[in-house]
Amino acid sequence: MSQRIINHPVLGTLDESQSITFTFNDAEYKALQDESIAAALLANGIRTLRHHEESGSPRGIYCNIGHCFECRVTVDGVPGERACLTPITQGMKVSSGGKLRTDVRDWRANHGK
């Protein structure tokens, strides 16, 4: 049984015949054209998208509307992209990456404040 949401009241209906492939942490997966990275990962059974900057605890999708930044991943070499807001495309390379920047905290650490 698919975990994929095909009919969404706000985002509309996905065309199940428009299958594409992408990679997450160097493994290949299938997605539907126009779904978010987060939706594609969830549909493929992936729940951990990254690890917390300090504690190392697993992080996944929390709010799924772009407010919390928990779903940040690296997309085609660009770190810190929100998986819940980024549409998946054919051949996209997504990775959980290492420690992602926390701009305010990192700035304070580098400027002694």
ChimeraX attribute file (.defattr): number of C-alpha atoms within 10 A of each C-alpha:
attribute: neighborCount
match mode: 1-to-1
recipient: residues
	/A:1	3
	/A:2	8
	/A:3	11
	/A:4	17
	/A:5	13
	/A:6	14
	/A:7	11
	/A:8	9
	/A:9	6
	/A:10	6
	/A:11	10
	/A:12	9
	/A:13	13
	/A:14	16
	/A:15	13
	/A:16	11
	/A:17	8
	/A:18	10
	/A:19	12
	/A:20	16
	/A:21	17
	/A:22	20
	/A:23	18
	/A:24	19
	/A:25	12
	/A:26	10
	/A:27	10
	/A:28	12
	/A:29	15
	/A:30	15
	/A:31	23
	/A:32	24
	/A:33	19
	/A:34	18
	/A:35	22
	/A:36	20
	/A:37	27
	/A:38	25
	/A:39	24
	/A:40	26
	/A:41	24
	/A:42	18
	/A:43	18
	/A:44	15
	/A:45	11
	/A:46	13
	/A:47	15
	/A:48	15
	/A:49	24
	/A:50	23
	/A:51	20
	/A:52	14
	/A:53	14
	/A:54	7
	/A:55	7
	/A:56	11
	/A:57	10
	/A:58	13
	/A:59	18
	/A:60	20
	/A:61	23
	/A:62	13
	/A:63	12
	/A:64	18
	/A:65	12
	/A:66	16
	/A:67	11
	/A:68	12
	/A:69	19
	/A:70	22
	/A:71	27
	/A:72	26
	/A:73	26
	/A:74	22
	/A:75	22
	/A:76	13
	/A:77	13
	/A:78	11
	/A:79	18
	/A:80	19
	/A:81	18
	/A:82	24
	/A:83	28
	/A:84	24
	/A:85	17
	/A:86	16
	/A:87	17
	/A:88	25
	/A:89	17
	/A:90	14
	/A:91	13
	/A:92	18
	/A:93	20
	/A:94	25
	/A:95	21
	/A:96	20
	/A:97	17
	/A:98	14
	/A:99	14
	/A:100	16
	/A:101	12
	/A:102	10
	/A:103	9
	/A:104	8
	/A:105	11
	/A:106	10
	/A:107	12
	/A:108	10
	/A:109	10
	/A:110	8
	/A:111	8
	/A:112	6
	/A:113	7
